[in-house]
Amino acid sequence: SGLEHELAFFYITRNPQKWEITCFFVVRGIAVAVESAWKVYYPKVRSPKLVSRILTVGFIFITAHLLFMQLFDHLGAASRLLNNFNHAPLVHM
C-alpha cells in the first residue's frame, strides 16, 4: 500500500519521493502484528478501554503525521502542476 501511494504521489508531483508514506504503512503494519501477537500470547492481559482508546488515537495521530507532512509538502508541487494545466492553451479538434 505504501508503494502504491508513493507511486501516486510521484505521478502527481514528479518529485523524488522521501519514502515517508511507505514508512507510515510499515510502522502501522508492525503495530498491528504486535497487537495481534499480544492478544494470542497474553489473552488475559487487557488494558482498560479508556487507556486503549487513548493509546490508539495517540498512535494514529503520531504516525499519521508522517503521511500528512508528506502530503502537505507535495501540495505546493501539485498546485503548481494544476496551475500549469489551467494556463495551457486549449486544443480544439
C-alpha angles and dihedrals in degrees: 000000000000092000091051091053092047090052092048091051090048093052091048099045105019088217123133110262125243093207091235093129092052089049089051092056093042092053091048091049092050090049092052091049092050091048092049092048090048091054091050099046099033106030095156096049107088131159122224114274094246092053091047092051094047091049092047095048091044091050091049093050093047096047094040087059086073092056099042095045088055090048094049091048089056098043090080091053092045092050090051089051092050090046089056090053091051092054097043115111116256117246114218119204 
